[in-house]
Amino acid sequence: MKRNRIALPAAVGVAAVWFGSHAGGGFATGRQEVEFFVQFGWHSIWIGLLSMLIMGIAIYNGLELARIHKIYDYKNLFKILYAPYNKMLPTLWDVLYLYAVLLGSGVAIAGASELLYQKLHIPYGIAVIIIGTILLLFTIFGTGLVRSASTAMSVFIISALVIVTILGISFGIGSANLSKLVSAKTTTAGFGKILWMALLYGSFQSVLIAPIVSVSETLKTRKNCLKATLYGFLVNGTMLILVCIMLLGFFPDVVTEELPVYFVTTQLEHPWLNTLYSLILFFALISTGVGLIFGAVKRFETVWIRESGIFKGVRIKRITICFICLIISAGISLFGLIAIVAVGYGSLGYAAILLNIIPLLIIAPIKIRKARAAKKETQ
């Protein structure tokens, strides 16, 4: 007897990958939202939608270009996008993506270490060593287990975040702080600065085109690509805005917190929620860190061609690359979550404007039109 399987529509599946990639360690801790939106005041209740619009247009053009050319890996996709200048630029984008991966794993280590410090009072430096060791062991021996648990962790952290957001918004409204900030239109920066930060956020998040394109083979039509983009924009935009509204209710205290959402859970007078969020966040950060480090290992091992001495086996190569990536990520984590998100993600945003946003928003539409015209001529 055959079981009937319920398959998600292709567009929904791609949008889910977009959301899962976006809602990583920096997002779940709330540090990204504070750094790019909440610290500037009341505009944070809507400006995130502009970031998601920028990201959405970039992703749609990437999906459509991939669909037309039937290419579903970022390296070859960007060779088409950058042509005829496709010798140096794709390599630069590769470096950009690896930088994003190492930053993301640095955020995971920093977030988990800060959580150990705040929850268990373990000194931050020692916590970094503990988390780095856990990631090393899982990346070498337990990637299958982590991959199996990663989807569940994503669901749990999102569920916990939704609960915290609802309770936090209610608390902020009840305390009149949120209403006061919005009605008084409290802001700490000029509108130009706020728009620029929204552009930077959408820019560094657009690097997620790599994992999104890798699962887009099921999008067979232009309409599918549009639907995936629309669903992704609505889900990501809505969740981003809700978290920003929740954090704004605890402004300005939340601005200086390494773990803003954790801070909110300490203010809500629900000890069970603080414990639940802490546990789920910790395991979600570990899962994220392992996934990112393993992705870097897989990418680097393809370019390690020469074999000699103890480095003849694939396993020893992977262990070596994993160890190097973890040393770099752990070094990044020592700067602390605030600095990593502000400086690291900020610099990633600047680079992505040149290598990602401008090509995907300006060059990609031109190449898409030419490819469509060429297909009509050959039909």
C-alpha positions as CSV (number, residue, x, y, z in Angstrom):
1,M,0.0,0.0,0.0
2,K,1.5,3.3,-1.1
3,R,1.5,6.3,1.2
4,N,0.3,9.6,-0.1
5,R,3.0,12.2,0.4
6,I,2.1,15.9,0.6
7,A,4.5,17.8,-1.5
8,L,5.0,21.5,-0.9
9,P,4.6,23.7,-4.0
10,A,8.0,24.4,-5.5
11,A,7.7,28.2,-4.8
12,V,6.9,27.5,-1.2
13,G,10.0,25.2,-0.8
14,V,12.4,27.8,-2.2
15,A,10.8,30.6,-0.1
16,A,11.3,28.3,3.0
17,V,15.0,27.9,2.2
18,W,15.3,31.7,1.9
19,F,13.6,32.2,5.3
20,G,15.7,29.4,6.9
21,S,18.9,31.0,5.6
22,H,17.9,34.5,6.6
23,A,16.8,33.5,10.1
24,G,20.2,32.4,11.2
25,G,22.3,33.2,14.3
26,G,22.4,37.0,13.8
27,F,18.7,37.2,13.2
28,A,17.7,34.9,16.0
29,T,19.8,36.7,18.6
30,G,18.2,40.0,17.5
31,R,21.6,41.6,17.0
32,Q,21.2,42.2,13.3
33,E,17.8,43.9,13.8
34,V,19.2,46.2,16.4
35,E,22.4,47.1,14.5
36,F,20.7,47.9,11.1
37,F,17.2,49.1,12.2
38,V,16.1,49.4,15.9
39,Q,19.0,51.6,17.1
40,F,17.7,54.3,14.8
41,G,14.3,54.6,16.3
42,W,10.7,54.4,15.0
43,H,11.6,53.9,11.3
44,S,12.5,50.3,12.3
45,I,8.7,49.5,12.2
46,W,8.8,49.6,8.4
47,I,12.3,50.2,6.9
48,G,13.1,46.5,7.0
49,L,10.6,46.0,4.2
50,L,12.8,48.1,1.9
51,S,15.7,45.8,2.7
52,M,13.6,42.7,1.8
53,L,12.4,44.4,-1.4
54,I,16.0,45.0,-2.5
55,M,16.9,41.5,-1.6
56,G,13.8,40.1,-3.3
57,I,14.5,41.8,-6.6
58,A,18.0,40.5,-6.6
59,I,16.9,37.0,-5.8
60,Y,14.1,37.0,-8.4
61,N,16.6,38.0,-11.1
62,G,19.0,35.4,-9.9
63,L,16.3,32.7,-9.9
64,E,15.1,33.7,-13.4
65,L,18.6,33.8,-14.8
66,A,19.2,30.3,-13.3
67,R,15.9,29.0,-14.7
68,I,16.5,30.2,-18.2
69,H,20.1,28.8,-18.4
70,K,19.2,25.7,-16.3
71,I,22.2,26.4,-14.0
72,Y,21.7,25.9,-10.3
73,D,25.0,26.5,-8.7
74,Y,26.2,30.0,-7.8
75,K,29.7,29.7,-9.4
76,N,28.4,29.0,-12.9
77,L,25.5,31.4,-12.5
78,F,27.8,34.3,-11.8
79,K,30.0,33.3,-14.7
80,I,27.0,34.0,-16.9
81,L,26.1,37.2,-15.0
82,Y,29.6,38.6,-15.2
83,A,30.4,37.6,-18.8
84,P,32.5,38.7,-20.6
85,Y,34.4,39.6,-17.5
86,N,34.1,36.2,-16.0
87,K,37.7,35.3,-15.2
88,M,38.3,37.4,-12.1
89,L,34.8,38.5,-10.9
90,P,33.4,35.0,-10.2
91,T,36.5,34.3,-8.1
92,L,36.0,37.5,-6.2
93,W,32.4,36.5,-5.5
94,D,33.6,33.1,-4.3
95,V,35.8,34.9,-1.8
96,L,32.9,37.1,-0.8
97,Y,30.8,34.0,-0.1
98,L,33.5,32.3,1.9
99,Y,33.9,35.5,3.9
100,A,30.2,35.5,4.5
101,V,30.4,31.8,5.7
102,L,33.2,32.5,8.1
103,L,31.4,35.6,9.4
104,G,28.3,33.5,9.9
105,S,30.2,30.8,11.8
106,G,31.9,33.5,13.8
107,V,28.5,34.9,14.7
108,A,27.4,31.4,15.8
109,I,30.4,30.9,18.0
110,A,30.1,34.4,19.5
111,G,26.3,34.0,20.1
112,A,26.7,30.6,21.8
113,S,29.6,31.8,23.8
114,E,27.8,35.0,25.0
115,L,24.8,32.8,25.9
116,L,27.1,30.6,28.0
117,Y,28.6,33.7,29.6
118,Q,25.2,35.3,30.5
119,K,23.4,32.1,31.5
120,L,26.2,30.1,33.2
121,H,28.7,32.9,33.8
122,I,31.5,31.0,32.0
123,P,34.2,33.5,31.0
124,Y,33.8,34.5,27.3
125,G,37.2,33.4,26.2
126,I,36.8,29.9,27.7
127,A,33.3,29.7,26.3
128,V,34.7,30.4,22.8
129,I,37.1,27.4,23.3
130,I,34.3,25.2,24.4
131,I,32.0,26.1,21.5
132,G,34.9,25.8,19.0
133,T,35.7,22.3,20.3
134,I,32.0,21.2,20.1
135,L,31.8,22.5,16.5
136,L,35.1,20.7,15.6
137,L,33.8,17.4,16.9
138,F,30.4,17.7,15.3
139,T,31.8,18.9,11.9
140,I,34.2,15.9,11.8
141,F,32.1,13.2,13.3
142,G,28.5,14.4,13.5
143,T,27.5,16.2,10.3
144,G,24.8,13.6,9.6
145,L,23.2,14.1,13.0
146,V,23.4,17.9,12.7
147,R,21.9,17.9,9.2
148,S,19.1,15.7,10.4
149,A,18.4,18.0,13.3
150,S,18.9,21.3,11.5
151,T,15.4,21.5,10.1
152,A,13.9,20.8,13.5
153,M,16.2,23.4,15.1
154,S,15.0,26.0,12.6
155,V,11.4,25.2,13.3
156,F,12.0,25.4,17.1
157,I,13.9,28.7,17.0
158,I,11.3,30.3,14.8
159,S,8.5,29.1,17.0
160,A,10.3,30.4,20.1
161,L,11.0,33.7,18.4
162,V,7.4,34.0,17.5
163,I,6.3,33.4,21.1
164,V,8.9,35.9,22.4
165,T,7.8,38.5,19.7
166,I,4.1,38.3,20.6
167,L,4.8,38.6,24.3
168,G,7.4,41.3,23.8
169,I,5.2,43.4,21.6
170,S,2.3,43.1,24.1
171,F,4.7,44.1,26.9
172,G,6.0,47.1,24.9
173,I,2.5,48.3,24.2
174,G,1.5,47.7,27.8
175,S,4.4,49.7,29.1
176,A,3.6,52.5,26.7
177,N,7.2,52.7,25.6
178,L,6.5,51.4,22.1
179,S,3.5,53.7,21.5
180,K,5.4,56.7,22.9
181,L,8.4,56.1,20.5
182,V,6.2,55.7,17.5
183,S,3.9,58.6,18.2
184,A,6.8,60.9,19.0
185,K,8.6,59.6,15.9
186,T,11.8,59.2,17.9
187,T,14.9,58.8,15.7
188,T,18.6,58.9,16.3
189,A,19.8,59.4,12.8
190,G,19.0,61.3,9.6
191,F,16.7,59.6,7.0
192,G,19.6,59.2,4.6
193,K,21.6,57.2,7.1
194,I,18.6,55.0,7.8
195,L,18.0,54.3,4.1
196,W,21.7,53.5,3.7
197,M,21.6,50.9,6.5
198,A,18.5,49.4,4.9
199,L,20.5,49.1,1.6
200,L,23.4,47.5,3.5
201,Y,21.2,44.9,5.2
202,G,19.5,43.9,1.9
203,S,22.9,43.9,0.3
204,F,24.7,41.5,2.6
205,Q,21.6,39.3,2.9
206,S,21.4,39.0,-0.9
207,V,24.5,36.7,-0.7
208,L,22.0,34.1,0.3
209,I,21.3,33.8,-3.5
210,A,23.8,30.9,-3.3
211,P,21.8,28.5,-1.2
212,I,18.5,29.7,-2.7
213,V,19.6,29.1,-6.3
214,S,20.9,25.6,-5.3
215,V,17.3,24.4,-4.6
216,S,15.5,26.3,-7.4
217,E,15.6,23.5,-10.0
218,T,11.9,22.9,-9.3
219,L,11.0,26.4,-10.5
220,K,10.1,25.6,-14.1
221,T,8.3,28.9,-15.1
222,R,8.7,32.6,-14.7
223,K,5.5,32.6,-12.7
224,N,7.1,30.1,-10.3
225,C,10.1,32.4,-9.7
226,L,7.8,35.3,-9.1
227,K,5.7,33.3,-6.6
228,A,8.8,32.1,-4.7
229,T,10.1,35.7,-4.5
230,L,6.7,37.0,-3.3
231,Y,6.3,34.3,-0.7
232,G,9.9,34.9,0.5
233,F,9.4,38.6,0.7
234,L,6.2,38.3,2.7
235,V,7.5,35.8,5.2
236,N,10.9,37.4,5.7
237,G,9.6,40.9,5.7
238,T,6.8,40.2,8.1
239,M,9.0,38.3,10.6
240,L,11.8,41.0,10.3
241,I,9.3,43.8,11.0
242,L,7.6,42.0,13.9
243,V,11.0,41.3,15.6
244,C,12.0,45.0,15.1
245,I,8.7,46.2,16.6
246,M,9.2,43.9,19.6
247,L,12.8,45.1,20.2
248,L,11.8,48.7,19.7
249,G,9.5,48.3,22.8
250,F,12.7,47.9,24.9
251,F,14.6,50.8,23.3
252,P,17.1,52.2,24.2
253,D,18.2,49.5,26.7
254,V,18.3,46.8,24.0
255,V,20.7,48.7,21.8
256,T,23.8,47.8,23.9
257,E,22.9,44.2,24.5
258,E,24.9,41.5,22.8
259,L,21.8,39.2,22.8
260,P,18.8,41.5,22.4
261,V,16.1,38.8,22.2
262,Y,17.6,37.0,25.2
263,F,17.5,40.3,27.1
264,V,13.8,40.7,26.2
265,T,13.1,37.2,27.7
266,T,14.7,38.3,31.0
267,Q,12.2,41.3,31.1
268,L,9.0,39.4,30.4
269,E,8.6,37.7,33.8
270,H,8.3,34.3,32.2
271,P,11.3,32.2,33.5
272,W,10.2,29.2,31.4
273,L,10.4,31.3,28.3
274,N,14.0,32.4,29.0
275,T,15.1,28.8,29.7
276,L,13.3,27.5,26.6
277,Y,14.7,30.2,24.3
278,S,18.2,29.8,25.7
279,L,18.2,26.1,25.0
280,I,16.8,26.3,21.6
281,L,19.0,29.3,20.6
282,F,22.1,27.4,21.8
283,F,21.4,24.3,19.8
284,A,20.3,26.4,16.8
285,L,23.6,28.3,16.9
286,I,25.6,25.0,17.1
287,S,23.6,23.6,14.1
288,T,24.2,26.8,12.1
289,G,27.9,26.8,12.9
290,V,28.4,23.2,11.9
291,G,26.5,23.7,8.7
292,L,28.5,26.7,7.7
293,I,31.9,25.2,8.6
294,F,31.0,22.0,6.8
295,G,30.0,24.1,3.7
296,A,33.4,25.8,3.8
297,V,35.2,22.5,4.1
298,K,33.4,21.1,1.1
299,R,34.2,24.2,-0.9
300,F,37.9,24.3,0.0
301,E,38.6,20.6,-0.4
302,T,37.7,20.8,-4.1
303,V,40.6,23.2,-4.7
304,W,43.1,21.1,-2.6
305,I,44.5,19.0,-5.4
306,R,48.1,18.4,-4.4
307,E,48.5,15.3,-2.1
308,S,51.6,14.6,-0.1
309,G,52.6,13.0,3.2
310,I,49.8,12.8,5.7
311,F,47.5,14.8,3.5
312,K,46.9,12.1,1.0
313,G,43.6,11.0,2.5
314,V,40.3,12.9,2.1
315,R,39.5,12.7,5.9
316,I,42.8,14.3,7.0
317,K,42.2,17.1,4.5
318,R,38.7,17.7,5.8
319,I,40.0,17.8,9.4
320,T,42.7,20.2,8.5
321,I,40.4,22.5,6.6
322,C,37.8,22.3,9.4
323,F,40.4,23.2,12.0
324,I,41.7,26.2,10.0
325,C,38.1,27.5,9.4
326,L,37.3,27.1,13.1
327,I,40.5,28.9,14.1
328,I,39.5,31.8,11.8
329,S,35.9,31.8,13.0
330,A,36.9,31.6,16.7
331,G,39.3,34.5,16.1
332,I,36.4,36.5,14.6
333,S,34.1,35.6,17.5
334,L,36.6,37.1,20.0
335,F,35.6,40.6,18.7
336,G,32.1,40.0,20.2
337,L,28.7,39.8,18.5
338,I,28.2,43.6,18.3
339,A,31.5,44.2,16.5
340,I,31.0,41.2,14.2
341,V,27.6,42.3,13.1
342,A,28.4,46.0,12.9
343,V,31.8,45.8,11.2
344,G,31.8,42.3,9.6
345,Y,28.3,42.4,8.1
346,G,28.7,46.0,7.3
347,S,31.8,45.4,5.2
348,L,30.1,42.4,3.6
349,G,27.2,44.7,2.6
350,Y,29.6,47.2,1.0
351,A,31.3,44.4,-1.0
352,A,28.0,42.8,-2.0
353,I,26.7,46.1,-3.4
354,L,29.5,46.0,-6.0
355,L,29.6,42.2,-6.6
356,N,25.9,41.3,-6.0
357,I,23.4,44.1,-5.9
358,I,24.5,46.1,-8.9
359,P,25.0,43.1,-11.2
360,L,21.7,41.4,-10.1
361,L,19.6,44.6,-10.2
362,I,21.0,46.2,-13.4
363,I,23.0,43.6,-15.5
364,A,20.8,40.5,-14.8
365,P,17.5,42.0,-16.3
366,I,19.4,42.9,-19.5
367,K,20.8,39.4,-19.8
368,I,17.4,37.9,-19.0
369,R,15.7,39.8,-21.8
370,K,18.4,38.9,-24.3
371,A,18.2,35.2,-23.3
372,R,14.4,35.2,-23.7
373,A,14.7,36.9,-27.1
374,A,17.3,34.3,-28.2
375,K,15.0,31.5,-27.1
376,K,12.1,32.9,-29.2
377,E,14.3,33.1,-32.2
378,T,15.3,29.5,-32.0
379,Q,11.8,28.2,-31.5
